[in-house]
Amino acid sequence: MVITDELLDDAAAGASFSGVVTVDVGDRREMERCYGYAHRALEVPNTAATRFAVASGSKAFTALAVLRLAEQGLLKLGDPVRPLLGADLPLIDDAVTFEHLLTHTSGIGDYLDEEADWDAADYVLPVPVHTLAETEAFVPVLDGYPQAFPPGERFAYCNGGYVVLALLAERVGGRGFHEQVEREVCDLAGLPSTRFLRSDELPGDAALGYLQESGDRTNVLHLPVRGTGDGGIYTTAGDLHTFWQALTAGRIVSEATVAAMTRPRHDVPAEGLRYGLGLWLHRTGPALVIEGYDAGVSFRSTHDPRTRTTATVVGNTSEGAWPVVRALAPFFD
């Protein structure tokens, strides 16, 4: 079976996909298809160099920032996080550790519970989005959600846990979370286009996120003005392939840490995937996955370390990427 332009074009047309699809093998780009507009009203087309928000794809970068601190001896994954939280977020169980948060087994109550009746286009944030530009500003948003189950009992995907990790990274590392990710992850990996951008001052090479398949309404009032640990980074298809190669070569964290990240810890049948330590894993094979879904964002990047192959589908609508993702999935089975 071969990935063809016709296969991708059919999948993209069926979903009114707006975004970019790339397949990279080693140092070669084998396929590149661009669809739709980065800015509809001005008819600015998406290109391979367009920067897209990747929502929860950011969690891998958060995990790596925390793991960098662990490698520097500033924290241990088994450490409880309560001493660093102090009086903040008192409903988080005192037994919760960094590892619980990284593996979605903390059991903490989630400010954005994706298992609830939730739609990406809903207005879900209880505070004005323009106030959410720094990680500390998220503390009141995270507060008030009781512990759902004892730490370590089971896997339950938790957005709030990764915001807590960003907060902890700031308190351990002594620098703002965004700066830590950019310096300790993006710069090490050689990702010049990967940054946390403000949605109200996007540069000309960044795609606006659209709520629907048509129309000009964007996600600017639906998401934090600048994301933090659970989402909000912008990147390009090219940077994502570079990211995977740097990660698997041990250029961000050590090979031992990469092995810990890619060791399957939990089966997640609802997603058709397994979970490691900050990364999704193919349900049976060695491929590594990061993905994201939110208002104006649909995204998955899959990397096979055996062949150094990366397939990335990154879109600037809420739903458009998924039929294209499904069309590419058999190539990693």
TAVENBEL-V670997 format. One record per run of one state. SS is the DSSP state (@ for helix, = for strand, . for the rest). FROM is the first residue (numbers start at 1). TO is the last residue. Records with the same first field share a line. If there is no record, write none. Layout:
SS=FROM-TO / FROM-TO
This chain:
.=1-4 / 15-18 / 26-27 / 36-36 / 40-43 / 46-50 / 54-54 / 72-79 / 81-81 / 86-96 / 103-128 / 132-134 / 143-158 / 174-176 / 190-194 / 197-198 / 202-205 / 207-209 / 211-217 / 219-227 / 229-230 / 232-232 / 236-236 / 249-254 / 262-265 / 272-272 / 276-279 / 283-287 / 295-296 / 305-308 / 316-316 / 318-320 / 333-333
@=5-14 / 55-71 / 82-85 / 98-102 / 129-131 / 135-142 / 159-173 / 177-189 / 199-201 / 237-248 / 255-261 / 269-271 / 321-332
==19-25 / 28-35 / 37-39 / 44-45 / 51-53 / 80-80 / 97-97 / 195-196 / 206-206 / 210-210 / 218-218 / 228-228 / 231-231 / 233-235 / 266-268 / 273-275 / 280-282 / 288-294 / 297-304 / 309-315 / 317-317
